[in-house]
Amino acid sequence: MRPADGEPPEDGGGAPTGAEERRRIAAALAGAAEGLADDAIPEALCRACVRLLPVSGASVTLSGGPDVQSTWCASGPTAARLAETQFTLGDGPGRTALERAAPVLAADLTDGPDVRRWPVFAHQAVGLGVRAVFSLPLGVGDQAIGTVDLFRDTPGPLDAAALRTALRVRDVLTTTLLDLHARRRPPALDHPEIHQAVGMVMTQFDADAHQALDRLRARAFAEGRTLTQLAHDITTRRLHLAPPQDEPPTEADPPDDDTP
């Protein structure tokens, strides 16, 4: 992973060394997951991240490609909705961090360059009560397998010590995820309903996968819903997509017409 711009150097003097700090963080995360069932571990790890850092919430999003993502864990409903918002929009600090395999630190989503960079995301994030987002890529080298997204309900940057801790938390989470993969228990990377909905749109509108996903994202945004919610309604036939413009709409039960 490339370092964040202006990443602080290690403290000198009597401050804990990087190795000591990593051991402390690893012990805290391991302790949070101890004795829990497998399906309870991800949320426990996200909540532990919040206890380790001066943030309001955290989520981990995993990626199997630009259009294949899932939220592995979230510390609470706001963190989960924030992760879903980025996937629905296809934009935000987490998406940028994933594409660049480098930390993206949006310290103020209420004003300034962060708002201009992600105007729609910033508006929706503030609506959720989020004022700052710090997205750190997970992975090794330049290959990001996901992000850990930290948010605060007040604007302002992480100080030097908090940023160092956040980067070490990211490193420990990366090791945890790679460990799970090595033990052949990789976390799910997919949204099956979204892919099913994409396939339905591709068939109906003669579109490729990217065009179909863009169409679904636009519909979800216009209706103020997440992509997952929209896909669920489409795949369960609760929502019927409009037919292509060159085909006339059809009634579900057209009346009989005996006119010659």
Secondary structure, DSSP 8 states (H G I E B T S, - for coil): ----TT------TTS--HHHHHHHHHHHHHHHHTT--GGGHHHHHHHHHHHHTT-SEEEEEEEEETTEEEEEEESSHHHHHHHHHHHHHT-SHHHHHHHHTS-EEE--SSSSHHHHHSHHHHHHHHHTT--EEEEEEEEETTEEEEEEEEEESS-----HHHHHHHHHHHHHHHHHHHHHHHTT-------HHHHHHHHHHHHHHT--HHHHHHHHHHHHHHTT--HHHHHHHHHTTSS-----TTS----SS-------
